[in-house]
């Protein structure tokens, strides 16, 4: 059986499919079907606090991995991502990476703030989109897709920029943006999020063997923490029209707006090929873990007295719906982003710009 290949045919499949499967099993659990509960009781499963028997709450390693592991696995993922952040990048790749990271980040923050401001509610704006969901989805690009697209349509410095773009993996930039928008996170909350990334970055840059050893950790934990996140959700959440519409809107905004601002920034800095900014106009699958990580940071802030318990609970209440919206955005951009790259590649070739070349001579059309 070719299960992995089948899953990978779904855009963002290694994240989306486990997430949906976890949500499906949790939905079955919450239906409290008598025949299922009787079977679980018969094999000795202990009842939950409310007296029910659930597939995902059988105790031991199974419950620890499939139900309660999301935060620990996200931390492991961030540690491994940090180890792959290469500080030794070429000048042009560094320039492009910095331009792309900055344009994508400030676009996401700007749209998140404007959306919340116009809605009159940062937590539940138009279409049920929160500033948290918008910033998490729009500022974190799919590094694997970026590398694949720039390898095929871009040049060496485009591909090399991924070393800088890896900085937007994880919740740190989102946490920083929410702090700028008025959320009262203490310094310790930032340290708690940044520390795994920082230690991973230090070890990965000190020892190439450690970097290679931790490289699989950029991908291996993703389906596991995605399943655990799904195991805390109701499958019906994805079927709500406002969630579907919000996720689609989020995907469209990510591809169109972050791609457009990236192009503008590249033009300002005299970069003729626009393959890189369009290749980065996506939502990363790992962004689904950001709402849970922000909720954990809010709990730290509440515990230290820097945030009220009500505000911390508001972030916790956002986790399910924001995770679902970001998941739909991931699927949407996984389809839109490659199409946009092909369109831009054909458009600029007609104007004499070959994205595969480092230097271009405009005004001389390329036959395609």
ABEGO torsion letter per residue (X at the ends): XBAAAAAAABBGAAAAAAAAAAAAAAAAAAAGBAAAAAAAAAAGBBBBAAGBBBAABAEEAAAAAAAAAAAAAAAAAAAAAAAABBABBBAAAAAAAAAAAAAAAAAAAAAAAAAAAAAGBAABBBGGBBAAAAAAAAABBBAAAAAAAAAAABBAAAAAAAAAAAAABEAAAAAAAAAAAGBBBBAAAAAAAAAAAAAAAAAAAABAAAAAAAAAAAAAAAAAAAAAAAAABBAAAAABAAAAAAAAAAAAAAAAAAAAAAAAAAAAAGBABAAAAAAABBBBAAAAAAAAAAAAAAAAAAAAGABBAAAAAAAAAAAAAAAAAAAAAAAAAAAAAAAAAAAAAAAAAAAGBBAABABBBBGBBBBX
